[in-house]
Each structure stands twice: as structure tokens, then as C-alpha cells.
């Protein structure tokens, strides 16, 4: 048995847990927590294989994360 784990590629419109974690810049454990809290949409294919609809993850990001710029405002003088 090969000790290396292979990650099966997801179809283009679905992402794996690792891909979503990378996009959100969080750990896979955080993704597990978001799934348990039913905050992040997912599709469970088997007891161990989970996929995330890309469009719904994008909607989740838009609803829950905002980018705030810090520093000088435009037009502000020193």
C-alpha cells in the first residue's frame, strides 16, 4: 500500500477541501468546522469524499469576508 495520499481532482465547478482551504487561507480543520456549523455549502459524495460548489463558495466569501484598506485615504496630504 502506498503511504502517499492522492487527492482526486475535482470537476472544474467543484473544489476539494484542500483547494477551498487554500483559497480562504485557512487550515483544513477550519473548513471542517465551517462544514459542521453549516456555514459553508458542500456536497458529501461518500463518507470521506466532500466537494464544494465553486459558485456557492464564492457567494460565501462575498457574504462573509470584506477587504478593508488601512492607511492613507486617497487625496490625503502628509
C-alpha positions in Angstrom: 0.0 0.0 0.0 1.3 3.4 -0.9 1.7 5.7 2.1 1.3 8.8 -0.1 -2.3 10.0 -0.3 -3.6 11.0 -3.7 -6.1 13.8 -4.0 -8.6 13.1 -6.7 -9.1 16.2 -8.8 -12.5 17.8 -8.6 -14.5 18.8 -11.7 -14.0 22.4 -12.7 -17.1 23.6 -11.0 -16.3 21.9 -7.7 -13.4 22.2 -5.3 -11.7 19.9 -2.8 -11.4 20.7 0.9 -7.7 21.5 0.3 -8.5 23.9 -2.6 -11.1 25.7 -0.5 -8.7 26.0 2.5 -6.0 27.4 0.2 -8.4 30.0 -1.3 -9.6 31.1 2.2 -6.0 30.9 3.6 -7.1 28.7 6.5 -6.5 25.1 7.6 -8.5 22.1 6.5 -9.6 21.8 10.1 -11.2 25.3 9.8 -13.1 24.1 6.7 -14.3 21.1 8.8 -15.6 23.5 11.5 -17.4 25.6 8.9 -18.9 22.5 7.4 -20.1 21.3 10.9 -21.6 24.7 11.6 -23.3 24.5 8.2 -21.8 27.9 7.2 -20.0 26.6 4.1 -22.0 24.8 1.4 -20.7 21.3 0.5 -21.7 18.1 -1.2 -20.8 14.8 0.5 -20.2 12.2 -2.1 -19.1 9.4 0.2 -18.3 9.2 3.9 -14.8 10.6 3.2 -15.2 12.5 -0.1 -16.5 16.0 0.1 -16.7 18.6 -2.7 -17.6 22.3 -2.6 -19.6 24.0 -5.4 -17.3 26.8 -6.6 -20.1 29.3 -7.2 -21.5 28.8 -3.7 -18.1 29.1 -2.1 -17.6 32.4 -4.0 -21.0 33.6 -2.6 -20.0 32.6 0.9 -16.8 34.6 0.5 -18.6 37.6 -0.8 -21.1 37.5 2.1 -18.7 36.8 5.0 -15.3 38.4 4.1 -14.6 42.0 3.3 -11.3 43.6 2.4 -10.5 46.7 4.3 -7.7 49.0 3.2 -5.7 50.6 6.0 -3.5 53.6 5.6 -3.9 56.9 4.0 -7.1 57.8 2.2 -6.8 58.9 -1.4 -6.1 62.6 -1.7 -4.8 62.9 1.9 -1.7 65.1 2.2 1.2 64.4 4.5 
